[in-house]
């Protein structure tokens, strides 16, 4: 349905964990998301639509803390999806968000 979706990425340690309604780099979240069958990079002020050659079934998130990058790849074919340039100033942690009763995630 229209509410089915997911988001994967990284979040800074101090991110608000309650009451957060919108993911954004300003909130300390760098992620890609799928919603309604479409893919987006969570950028601001508008999300960036992603044009992918195939449906994502595995996503690789690559964090280069010293290099100030978070990159996303299709793990099946290593197609680059999106890269955020981030001057990290605190610890970051994996972010997983599933908004669906039919979507599941498996960490590898």
C-alpha positions, 0 to 999 in steps of 0.5 A: 500500500501507499504507506509501505516503505523503508529507510536505511542510513546513518544517524548521529548519536544525538538524533532525537529518537522520539517525536521525529516526523521527518528524516533530514540531514539537518536532524542528523540523518543521512539515508535513502528510502523507498516509499510507494515503489519509488526511491529517494535520497533523504536530502533537504529541503526536498528529497532527491528522486533516485533513478535505479536500473532495477528494484533494490533487494540489498543495499550496501551502506558505506561509511567513510568517517574520516573521508566525510562520506556516506555512500549507498550501493545496490549490493547485487550489482554494486551500482552507486545509488547516492553519496552524502558529504558530511563533516561528522562531529560526533559518533554515528550509528546505523539507521533502519526504519520499516513502515510496512507490515509486508516489508522485512529487513535482514542484516548481513 
